[in-house]
Amino acid sequence: MEERMDSRFDEMQKVIVALQVSMADLSGKYGKRAEDALRKVLSEVLEGEGIETARIEHIQVLDRDGKVFGKGYTTDIDIHYEGKKRWIIEYKARADKENIMHLVMVARLMREVYRMPPDRIVMVALNVSEEAKAFAEEMGVDVIRGIQANPVLLPPP
């Protein structure tokens, strides 16, 4: 009986691992579509702030020599041009401190490697915790959020 239970347990573990692999594969395939959809929704938030989204360019940057992130690291960022001023913008459904720090490091990459120092660093997110917002302020990152983080939850009826 115990051997049979162990065998079933092992089979269940294999199924769980297979599901995790499948979910990771799906998120990789649909992550770009979800990101594009989010960017479109958050563009409306930017337009509400008076920022022309037609002047935003989506680019991929490479830390070729590993000066900031590590050799060969790539990431994408949006750049908004307003006259001679350059902003870097990151879109997130939910922004946390790690996302803010990543954006600060991208700004450093743009400044030190690409010689394109940003005049403004902006995180646009649907949801930002107060902790992340305070950290962003410390780091010189402007936060534009679509909804308030941590809404009051009503008890179930």
N, C-alpha and C positions, 0 to 999 in steps of 0.2 A: 504494500500500500504506500509506504513511504517513498520507495523508488519511483512509483507511478506519479506521485505528487511532485517529486523532484524533476521528473521528466517533463511534466506539464508546466512547471515553473520555468524551466529552461526554454521551452517552446514559446511561452508568453514573453520572455525576455527578448527572444529573437524577433517576435512580432513587433514589440515596442521599438526596438532598434530600427527595424525596417520602416515603420511608420515615421520615426524621426528623420530618417534619410529622405523619405518621400516628401515630407513637409519642407525640409530644407531645400530640396530640388524645386518644389513649387514656388517657394518664396523667392528663389533666385530667378525663376522664369517670369514671375508676375511682379517682382519688386519694382522693375523699371516702369511698368504700366501704372502701378499704384503711385509711384513717385511723380510721374507726369500728371496724373489726376490731381494729386495733392497740390502740385505746383500751380495748376489751373485754379483750384479753389482759393489758394492763398494769394494768387495774383489779384483776386477781387479785394482781399484785405489790403494789399498794397495800394491798389487804386483808390480805396477808401481813405488812405493816408495821403493821397495826392501824389503818389509815385507812379510815373509812366512805365508800365510794364513792357511796352514796345521797345524800350531802350535797354532791356535786359538780355544778356547773352549767356547761354549755358556752355561752360567749357570744362575740359578735363585737364588737370595739372599733374605733373610728374615730379617727384623728388628724386631726380636721376642719381645724384651723388649721395643721397642720404643725409643731407644737411639738417633737415627738420624732422622728418618722420622715420626715415630709414630708406636705404638704397632701393630704388625702383618702386616706391610706394606711389600709387595713383589715387586721386580722389576727384570729385567734380564739385564745381562751385558755379554760382551765378554772379555775373558782374553787371552792375547798372552804371551807365555812363550819364552824367549830368554835366554838360559842358566839358570842362577839363577834369572834373572830379570823378573819382572811381569808387564805387561801393562794392563790397563783396556781400553776397546774400546767401543764406542757407535756409532751406525750407524743411520743416519737420512737422509731423503730426503731433508729436510730443517731444519737447526739448528738455533735456536734463543737463546737469553740470558737465558731464562728459561731452555732450554735443557742443556746449559752449566752448569748452577747452579745445576741441577739435577745430572749431571755427577760428579760434585765436591762433592756433598753429597753422592753419591754412593762410591766414593773414600774414603770418611770419614768412611762410614759404613764398607768398606773392611778393613780399617786400625784399627778402634776402636772395632768393634764387631768380625770380622773374623780373626783379627791379621794377615792380609795379605796386608801390605802396598804396594800400586802400585809404581813402579819405574817411570812410565810414564802414563799420562792420555791423551787419544787421542779421539777426535771427528772426525769421518769421515762422510762427508755429501756431497750431490750433490750441495747444495746451502747454503751458509752462508753469512749473511749480514756483512758488515764491522763493524757495531756496535757489533755484536755477536763475531766476530773475535777479536776485541780489548778487549772485556770483557774476552774472553778465555785466551788471553795473560796475562791479569791481574791476573787471577785465576790459572795460571800455566798449562793450558790445551793446548795441541798441536792440531791444526786443519789441517786436510787434506781434501781438497775439490775437488770435481770432476769438477765443473764448477764455474765460477765467479758469485757472487750474483748481482742482479739488473742490468742486461744487458741493453744497450741502446736500447730503443724501437723505431722502425721505424714507422713513421706515416702510416696509411692505404693508399693504392694507390688511 
